[in-house]
Amino acid sequence: MLKRWRAFKIETDRLTLRAPAHADFHAWVALRQDNRDFLERWDPIWAADHLTRKSFTNRVYWAQRSVTSETAYPLFLVRRSDHVLLGAITLDNIRRGPAQAGTIGYWMGQAHTRQGYMAEAIRGVVHHAFSKLELSRIEAACLPENEASRGLLEHCGFKYEGVAQSYLQIAGRWRTHVLYAALRNDRRGKTDAGVG
């Protein structure tokens, strides 16, 4: 089982998407700490122990269990050219049975934004979800004012579906989010997020 977790990765043009490992602790803490002001306005409130070794160890163990059981895919974005950690993307809340759906969430260090890395990651995860996991629907949500995230989702073929009131607590307040989805067999118009 552990072997499956260690071997799992998704390759894109410039990135390796893989589950976090214990050796990533210092790079992850540095990236989160250096980008705290940039990230906190879009994140739930960070727990007091968010940047501790213990919290990160728990994150690694959760990732191991999730990938092994195929209930979630928490993945780090690592640039292959220099092995730098750029951010993370998670395919979570995977529902089987009649739903065959999952939800993605993502974040990236500010210095790495607007270079196409997250679009690569989203497309890679969505392709894996549709072609390997045989999911039918991938959902995403973001704050209405997060124009960068909305544009990114639309660029990756996600379609706007509506609004969810008080969807998540962000920065300590219940916030309304806009909802997007990509469908494996999208009849709503062309999308390049699916299997090519």
C-alpha positions in Angstrom: 0.0 0.0 0.0 2.8 2.4 0.9 4.5 1.6 -2.3 1.5 2.9 -4.3 1.6 6.2 -2.5 5.3 6.6 -3.1 5.0 5.7 -6.8 2.0 8.0 -7.6 2.7 11.1 -9.6 1.3 13.0 -12.5 3.7 14.6 -15.0 2.9 17.7 -17.0 5.1 19.7 -19.4 7.1 21.3 -16.6 5.8 19.8 -13.3 5.7 16.7 -11.3 2.6 16.5 -9.2 3.1 14.2 -6.2 2.0 13.6 -2.7 3.9 15.4 0.1 6.8 13.6 1.8 8.4 14.2 5.2 11.5 15.6 3.4 9.3 18.5 2.0 8.8 20.0 5.4 11.3 22.9 5.2 10.4 23.9 1.6 6.7 23.8 2.4 7.1 25.9 5.6 9.2 28.4 3.8 6.8 28.7 0.9 3.7 29.1 3.2 5.5 31.5 5.6 6.9 33.7 2.8 3.5 33.9 1.2 1.3 34.2 4.3 0.0 37.7 3.4 -0.8 36.6 -0.1 -2.5 33.3 0.9 -4.4 34.2 4.0 -7.1 36.3 2.3 -8.2 33.2 0.3 -7.6 30.6 3.1 -9.4 29.4 6.1 -7.7 30.7 9.3 -4.5 28.9 9.8 -4.4 26.8 13.0 -1.9 27.9 15.6 0.3 24.9 14.8 -0.2 25.2 11.0 3.6 25.5 10.3 4.8 23.0 12.8 6.6 19.7 12.1 3.8 17.8 13.8 1.1 19.4 11.7 3.1 18.7 8.5 3.7 15.1 9.6 -0.1 14.7 10.0 -0.6 16.1 6.5 1.9 13.6 5.0 0.1 10.7 6.8 -3.3 11.9 5.6 -1.9 12.2 2.0 -0.6 8.6 2.2 -3.9 7.2 3.3 -5.9 9.3 0.9 -3.9 8.4 -2.2 -3.7 4.7 -1.2 -7.5 4.6 -0.7 -8.2 6.9 -3.7 -10.4 9.1 -1.5 -8.3 12.3 -2.2 -5.1 13.3 -4.1 -3.3 16.0 -2.2 -0.4 16.8 -4.5 2.6 19.2 -4.4 3.6 21.1 -7.6 7.3 20.5 -8.1 9.1 22.2 -11.0 11.2 19.5 -12.7 13.9 21.8 -13.9 15.1 22.7 -10.4 12.9 20.6 -8.0 11.4 23.8 -6.5 8.1 23.5 -4.6 5.6 26.0 -6.2 2.3 25.2 -4.5 -0.2 22.4 -4.1 -3.4 21.1 -5.6 -5.9 18.7 -4.1 -8.5 16.5 -5.7 -10.7 15.8 -2.7 -14.2 14.9 -1.7 -14.2 12.1 -4.2 -17.7 10.6 -4.4 -18.3 7.2 -6.1 -21.6 5.5 -6.9 -24.0 7.6 -9.0 -22.1 10.9 -8.4 -18.6 9.9 -9.7 -17.4 13.4 -8.8 -14.6 15.3 -6.9 -13.6 18.8 -5.9 -10.3 20.6 -6.6 -8.6 23.2 -4.5 -5.2 24.8 -5.0 -2.7 27.4 -3.9 0.6 28.7 -5.2 3.4 31.0 -4.0 3.0 34.5 -5.4 6.3 34.5 -7.3 5.2 31.5 -9.3 1.8 32.9 -10.4 0.8 33.9 -13.9 3.3 31.6 -15.5 0.9 28.8 -16.5 2.0 26.4 -13.8 -1.4 26.0 -12.1 -3.2 25.6 -15.4 -0.8 22.7 -16.1 -1.5 21.2 -12.7 -5.3 21.6 -13.1 -5.3 20.0 -16.5 -3.1 17.2 -15.3 -5.3 16.4 -12.3 -8.5 16.7 -14.3 -7.2 14.4 -17.0 -6.2 11.9 -14.4 -9.6 12.1 -12.7 -11.4 11.6 -16.0 -9.2 9.0 -17.6 -7.8 6.9 -14.7 -10.3 7.4 -11.9 -13.3 7.5 -14.3 -14.9 10.5 -12.5 -17.6 12.3 -14.5 -17.5 15.7 -12.8 -14.8 17.9 -11.2 -16.0 20.9 -9.1 -14.2 24.0 -7.9 -15.3 27.0 -5.9 -13.7 30.4 -5.3 -14.5 33.8 -3.8 -16.4 36.0 -6.3 -13.7 38.7 -6.2 -10.9 36.2 -6.9 -10.7 37.1 -10.6 -7.4 35.4 -11.1 -8.8 32.0 -9.9 -12.0 32.5 -11.8 -10.1 33.3 -15.0 -7.8 30.3 -14.4 -10.8 27.9 -14.0 -12.4 29.2 -17.1 -9.1 29.0 -19.1 -8.9 25.3 -18.0 -12.4 24.6 -19.4 -14.5 24.9 -16.2 -17.9 26.4 -16.6 -19.6 28.7 -14.2 -22.6 27.0 -12.5 -23.8 29.4 -9.8 -23.4 30.7 -6.3 -23.2 29.0 -2.9 -24.1 31.1 0.0 -21.9 30.8 3.1 -20.0 28.1 1.4 -16.7 28.1 3.4 -15.1 30.0 6.3 -12.4 32.2 4.8 -10.3 34.4 7.0 -12.7 33.7 9.8 -15.9 34.6 8.1 -18.5 32.5 6.2 -18.1 33.5 2.6 -20.2 33.1 -0.5 -18.4 31.3 -3.3 -19.0 31.0 -7.1 -19.1 27.4 -8.3 -17.5 26.0 -11.4 -17.4 22.5 -12.9 -15.7 20.5 -15.6 -17.6 17.5 -17.0 -16.0 14.5 -18.7 -18.6 14.5 -21.4 -19.3 18.2 -21.6 -22.3 19.1 -23.7 -22.3 22.7 -22.5 -19.7 23.8 -25.1 -16.1 23.0 -25.9 -13.8 22.4 -23.0 -10.1 21.5 -23.1 -10.1 20.3 -19.5 -11.2 16.8 -20.4 -9.5 13.9 -22.0 -8.1 15.0 -25.4 
